[in-house]
Amino acid sequence: MDDPSNLKRAVAGLLPATTITRRKQGLGVPIASWLRGPLRRYSTSASRPPASHRAGFEPATVARLITEHVGGRRNHRKILWGS
């Protein structure tokens, strides 16, 4: 079903018409909560030297951003995930 209209016809009786006819929407990804939960160990280990230093980041700054984020004091998801 490469053609989106085929998919819409296939699910026409299963979903409300408003769902089928609406425009495409982006998908939000819960990066902030992932960094505080399942990815916490990865983010904290990546912040330690030499890993962060090899990546070109200042280890103390990365550690501070992660500590603030994980502790819920600030939401640094854009900086931490984009880097």
C-alpha positions as a printed Julia matrix, in Angstrom:
83×3 Matrix{Float64}:
   0.0    0.0    0.0
   2.33   2.69  -1.22
  -0.48   5.05  -2.11
  -1.82   6.82   1.01
  -5.3    6.95  -0.49
  -5.36   3.12  -0.59
  -4.58   3.02   3.11
  -7.29   5.58   3.83
  -9.84   3.48   1.93
  -8.73   0.35   3.76
  -9.33   1.86   7.21
 -12.37   3.97   6.29
 -14.75   1.82   8.32
 -12.38   1.52  11.26
 -11.46   5.13  12.01
 -13.51   8.33  12.35
 -13.72  10.41   9.18
 -12.0   13.31  10.96
  -8.95  11.12  11.52
  -8.83   9.93   7.92
  -9.25  13.39   6.37
  -6.96  15.42   8.62
  -3.55  16.62   7.49
  -0.38  14.8    8.42
   0.98  15.55  11.88
   4.44  15.34  13.34
   5.31  12.75  15.92
   6.58  14.01  19.24
   9.41  11.99  20.74
   9.76  12.04  24.55
  13.5   12.75  24.52
  13.44  14.65  27.83
  11.92  11.74  29.73
  14.12   9.21  27.93
  17.23  11.09  29.07
  15.9   10.96  32.63
  14.87   7.3   32.35
  15.99   4.6   29.91
  18.86   6.63  28.43
  20.06   8.01  31.76
  22.98   5.61  32.11
  24.1    6.34  28.54
  23.9   10.1   28.97
  25.82  10.11  32.24
  28.55   7.8   30.92
  28.89   9.9   27.75
  29.45  12.99  29.88
  32.55  11.64  31.6
  36.01  12.33  30.27
  37.48  11.15  27.98
  34.23  10.43  26.05
  32.93  13.99  26.14
  36.38  15.46  25.6
  36.98  13.25  22.53
  33.66  14.48  21.15
  34.88  18.08  21.49
  32.81  19.06  24.52
  33.86  20.52  27.82
  33.3   17.64  30.28
  32.36  19.89  33.22
  29.73  21.7   31.14
  28.24  18.46  29.82
  28.14  17.0   33.34
  26.36  20.12  34.64
  23.76  20.03  31.85
  23.05  16.35  32.48
  22.85  16.82  36.25
  20.4   19.71  35.86
  18.33  17.78  33.33
  18.19  14.48  35.2
  17.44  16.3   38.45
  14.48  18.05  36.82
  15.85  21.54  37.45
  16.15  22.39  33.74
  15.08  20.83  30.47
  18.25  20.58  28.38
  16.89  17.97  25.97
  17.6   20.03  22.84
  21.21  20.65  23.82
  21.87  17.13  25.06
  20.12  15.28  22.26
  21.32  17.53  19.45
  24.94  17.42  20.45
